């Protein structure tokens, strides 16, 4: 039996733009969902409804109400109209989003180059680099399911901006800027790579790596301040065209130091440098709906999450960054788009340092979501709520 809903989603997956065309596309997808829906279908339905209510529904309460009545009731007249529109627009612009049960994320590890690469359906998903000469291991590339890389590594204006990286200052040692007295995150070996599926059947893979955070003034041996167990888990959900990266770092203060004081600038934490196309034009939104400054050169906003959207190679993309409420300190986000686009999830260490005694254990957790189109605040709030409430 032909899955017309699947066929219609393919036709609209990349062709939609804001306004009437996007409204028609959402209607087409929603009108063609016939019969029981699986988890992916339900999530996509919720996303489309949020998109209609918040972004693209034609203005006017009566028309919006009629729209939702049509798609909720599965009107056959509406279904036929949308099918004819889709036929006029053309089918098959993009390979199917439906998940084949046999599909998995593919991983390749090359310890000699200090590189781990993950792919899905033959397209790159993520590159993690950990060569010995680096100041720190980090995520060098992170892609949408279409293949666009939404982060940027070592631009000429700030060579220490490495894609997606975690860095702060500890006891005066600077693990961010990579200049004296620079600290180093020393890999104790290559990461382990595991490819599996989530409890709900989504393709997933995760990297686990042990690191020592060390500092030296050059006059003696390096001093280890922290031990870190880093877990980076990547999950793809083709049904909603989402790539999710969860970053969890579990720390222990080295027994050789009396205490570890975590501090730094407003922008220290889990930082993301965006593609050059985002510079000066990226659009920011946050969980609290708090506006940004007119200049947008140095904004700090307490929030549960922040989303950034722009275009890469002429195509829309969005990245969402969330900090878990279990992280110590005050969860805030540093952001700017002038002169370049940047975002950091922070613990507000630049304003209130955090101190741990020797042997103390603590961790930090973050979630990154990547989409090939902008999502509104209502959808993102619903999507992130379970993760923010989880342990």
Buried (B, 14 or more C-beta within 10 A) or exposed (E): EEEBBBBBBBBBBBEBEEEEBBBBBBBBBBBBBEEEEEEBBBBBBBBBBBBBBEBBBEEEEEEBEEBBEBBEEBBEEBBEBBBEBBEEBEEEEBEBBBBEEEBBBBBEBEEEEBBBBBBBBEEBBBBBBBEEEBBBBBBBBBBBBBBBBBBBBBBEEBEBBBBBBBBBBBBEBBBBBBEEEBBBBBBEEBBEBEBEBEEEEBBBBBBBBBBBBBBBEEEEEBBBBBBBBBBBBBBBBBBBBBBBBBBBBBBBBBEEBEEBBBBBBBBBBBBBBBBEBBBBEBBBBBBEEEEBEEEBEEBBBBBBBBBBBBBBEEBBBBBBBBBBEEBBBEBBBBBBBBEBBBBBBBBBBBBEBBEBEEEEEBBBBBBBBBBBBBBBBBBBBEBBEEBBEEE
